Amino acid sequence: MVLFVSSDDFQTLSCIEEDLPLKSKQWKIMFGRMSINGLTVILKNLERPVYKKVRKYKGTIQKILDSKLEEKRLQDIEAKKMARWSKLTDRILSFVFHNPKSISLGEDHSPMFSGASREYKDKSIYVKYSIVSSAMGSGRCDVTVKVKGKTVFDAHGSFTAYPYNMQAKVHTKGSWEKIFPRKSKVKNETVSGRRKRVTRRVD
C-alpha cells in the first residue's frame, strides 16, 4: 500500500488512472506539483497498462524528480548548518550570560516582549549578543564574536527559550570555539551491573 504525502500526488495519480484527456502542458504542471514520493511511484509503475498514456513523459518526470532531489539535498545541508550554528550560539549565550565579566547593555521588559543585550571582552576576544523573546512564541537572536578585532562569527535567527534556525553571515572555524564550553548532559548508565550517573559533554 502506497501512502501519498500530498493531495497533488493523489490528484495526479487519479487523473492517470481515470485516463483523463489532459494536454502535455497540463501534465507537466501536475508533475511539477508532485512530491518526490509521488514522482517515484509513477516512474516505478510506468510499465503498468494504466500508466501507458504518460510513458512518453518519462524524461520530463525524471528531470523534475532530479531537480526536487537536488533541492532537498541542499535544504538538508542548510538545515545541518543551521543546527550547528544554533548549538554554537546557545553555547555562546550561556557562556556570556553566566560570566561575571560580561556587561549588560540594556534590558527591556513588557507584558508581551522582553529583550536583553550583553557583551563580553577578555584579552583577544569580544562577544556581543542581543535577544528578544515574545509571549507569542516568536523572538530574535543576534550574536557577534570577534577575535583580535576580526569577526569570526556573525549570526542571526529565532529565539524562544533558546536560539534556533540560526543563519551565519560569517563563520570562521577555529580554536576560539573551544572558549565556549559544550553543554553537559547527565544521564543514568549501567556500569558493571550498577546504575551510575554519568556526565557527558554534548553538542
C-alpha positions as CSV (number, residue, x, y, z in Angstrom):
1,M,0.0,0.0,0.0
2,V,1.4,3.4,-1.0
3,L,0.8,6.4,1.2
4,F,0.9,9.7,-0.6
5,V,2.2,12.7,1.2
6,S,0.3,15.4,-0.7
7,S,-3.1,16.0,-2.2
8,D,-1.2,16.8,-5.5
9,D,0.1,13.3,-5.6
10,F,-3.4,11.8,-5.2
11,Q,-4.9,14.2,-7.8
12,T,-2.3,13.5,-10.5
13,L,-2.4,9.7,-10.0
14,S,-6.2,9.8,-10.1
15,C,-6.0,11.6,-13.4
16,I,-3.7,8.9,-14.7
17,E,-5.9,6.1,-13.5
18,E,-9.1,7.7,-14.9
19,D,-7.3,8.3,-18.2
20,L,-8.3,11.9,-18.4
21,P,-7.5,13.6,-21.8
22,L,-5.1,16.2,-20.5
23,K,-2.7,18.2,-22.7
24,S,1.1,17.9,-22.5
25,K,1.4,21.3,-20.7
26,Q,-1.3,20.3,-18.1
27,W,0.5,17.0,-17.3
28,K,3.9,18.8,-16.8
29,I,2.3,21.3,-14.4
30,M,0.7,18.4,-12.4
31,F,4.0,16.5,-12.3
32,G,5.8,19.7,-11.1
33,R,3.4,19.9,-8.2
34,M,4.0,16.3,-7.0
35,S,6.2,15.2,-4.2
36,I,9.4,13.1,-4.5
37,N,7.5,10.0,-3.3
38,G,4.7,10.6,-5.8
39,L,7.0,11.0,-8.8
40,T,9.0,7.9,-7.7
41,V,5.7,5.9,-7.7
42,I,5.0,6.9,-11.3
43,L,8.5,6.0,-12.6
44,K,8.4,2.6,-10.9
45,N,5.0,1.8,-12.4
46,L,5.3,3.1,-16.0
47,E,5.2,-0.4,-17.3
48,R,1.7,-1.0,-15.9
49,P,-1.0,-0.6,-18.6
50,V,-2.8,2.2,-16.6
51,Y,0.3,4.4,-17.0
52,K,0.7,3.9,-20.7
53,K,-0.5,7.4,-21.6
54,V,2.2,9.1,-19.5
55,R,5.1,6.9,-20.5
56,K,6.2,9.5,-23.1
57,Y,6.8,11.9,-20.2
58,K,9.3,9.7,-18.5
59,G,12.2,12.0,-19.3
60,T,10.3,15.0,-18.0
61,I,9.2,13.2,-14.8
62,Q,12.8,12.2,-14.2
63,K,14.1,15.7,-14.7
64,I,11.5,17.1,-12.2
65,L,12.4,14.3,-9.7
66,D,16.1,15.0,-10.1
67,S,15.5,18.7,-9.5
68,K,13.4,18.1,-6.4
69,L,16.0,15.6,-5.0
70,E,18.8,18.2,-5.5
71,E,16.7,20.9,-3.9
72,K,16.1,18.6,-0.9
73,R,19.8,17.7,-0.7
74,L,20.7,21.4,-0.5
75,Q,17.9,22.0,2.1
76,D,19.3,19.2,4.2
77,I,22.8,20.7,4.1
78,E,21.5,24.1,5.1
79,A,19.4,22.6,7.9
80,K,22.5,20.8,9.3
81,K,24.5,24.1,9.1
82,M,21.7,26.0,10.9
83,A,21.6,23.3,13.6
84,R,25.3,23.6,14.2
85,W,25.1,27.4,14.3
86,S,22.2,27.3,16.7
87,K,24.1,25.0,19.1
88,L,27.1,27.2,18.9
89,T,25.0,30.3,19.5
90,D,23.4,28.6,22.5
91,R,26.9,27.9,24.0
92,I,28.0,31.5,23.4
93,L,24.8,32.9,25.0
94,S,25.2,30.6,28.0
95,F,28.9,31.5,28.5
96,V,28.3,35.2,28.3
97,F,25.2,35.3,30.4
98,H,26.8,33.3,33.3
99,N,30.2,35.1,33.0
100,P,30.7,37.7,35.7
101,K,32.9,39.7,33.4
102,S,30.1,40.3,30.9
103,I,28.3,43.6,30.9
104,S,24.7,44.3,30.4
105,L,24.0,46.8,27.5
106,G,20.3,47.1,28.4
107,E,17.1,45.2,29.1
108,D,13.6,45.9,28.1
109,H,10.5,44.1,29.5
110,S,6.8,44.4,28.8
111,P,3.8,42.0,29.1
112,M,4.3,40.9,25.5
113,F,8.1,41.3,24.9
114,S,11.4,41.1,26.7
115,G,14.8,41.9,25.4
116,A,18.4,41.9,26.6
117,S,21.8,42.7,25.3
118,R,25.2,41.9,26.7
119,E,28.8,42.0,25.7
120,Y,31.9,40.2,26.9
121,K,35.6,41.3,26.5
122,D,38.7,39.4,27.5
123,K,42.1,39.7,26.0
124,S,41.7,39.0,22.3
125,I,38.0,38.0,22.2
126,Y,34.9,40.2,22.1
127,V,31.3,38.9,22.1
128,K,28.1,40.8,21.8
129,Y,24.6,39.4,21.7
130,S,21.0,40.7,21.8
131,I,17.9,38.6,22.2
132,V,14.2,39.5,22.0
133,S,11.6,37.0,23.2
134,S,7.8,37.3,22.8
135,A,4.8,36.0,24.6
136,M,3.5,35.0,21.2
137,G,6.4,32.5,20.9
138,S,8.5,34.2,18.3
139,G,11.7,36.1,19.0
140,R,15.0,37.1,17.6
141,C,18.6,36.5,18.4
142,D,21.8,38.2,17.1
143,V,25.3,37.3,18.1
144,T,28.8,38.5,17.0
145,V,32.2,37.1,18.0
146,K,35.4,38.8,17.2
147,V,39.0,37.6,17.8
148,K,41.7,40.2,17.7
149,G,39.3,42.6,16.1
150,K,38.3,40.2,13.3
151,T,34.8,38.9,13.1
152,V,34.8,35.1,13.2
153,F,31.1,34.5,13.9
154,D,28.1,36.7,13.0
155,A,24.7,35.1,13.1
156,H,21.1,35.9,13.5
157,G,18.0,33.7,13.9
158,S,14.9,33.0,16.0
159,F,14.6,32.7,19.8
160,T,12.2,31.3,22.3
161,A,13.8,29.8,25.3
162,Y,16.9,29.1,23.2
163,P,18.2,30.1,19.7
164,Y,17.1,28.1,16.7
165,N,17.2,28.5,12.9
166,M,20.4,30.5,13.2
167,Q,22.0,31.7,10.0
168,A,25.6,32.8,9.9
169,K,26.8,35.6,7.7
170,V,30.3,34.8,8.9
171,H,31.6,31.6,10.5
172,T,35.4,31.1,10.6
173,K,36.0,27.8,12.4
174,G,38.9,27.7,14.8
175,S,40.1,27.2,18.3
176,W,38.1,30.2,19.5
177,E,35.0,27.9,19.6
178,K,36.6,26.0,22.5
179,I,36.3,29.0,24.7
180,F,32.6,28.3,24.9
181,P,32.0,25.0,26.7
182,R,29.8,22.4,25.3
183,K,26.8,21.8,27.5
184,S,26.8,18.8,29.8
185,K,24.1,16.2,29.9
186,V,23.6,13.9,32.9
187,K,22.1,10.5,32.4
188,N,21.9,7.2,34.0
189,E,24.0,4.3,32.6
190,T,24.6,0.8,33.7
191,V,28.3,0.3,34.6
192,S,29.4,-3.2,35.8
193,G,25.8,-4.1,36.6
194,R,25.2,-1.0,38.7
195,R,23.3,2.2,37.8
196,K,25.6,5.2,37.7
197,R,25.0,8.9,36.9
198,V,27.4,9.8,34.1
199,T,28.0,13.4,32.9
200,R,29.0,13.7,29.2
201,R,29.7,16.6,27.0
202,V,27.2,17.0,24.2
203,D,26.8,19.5,21.4
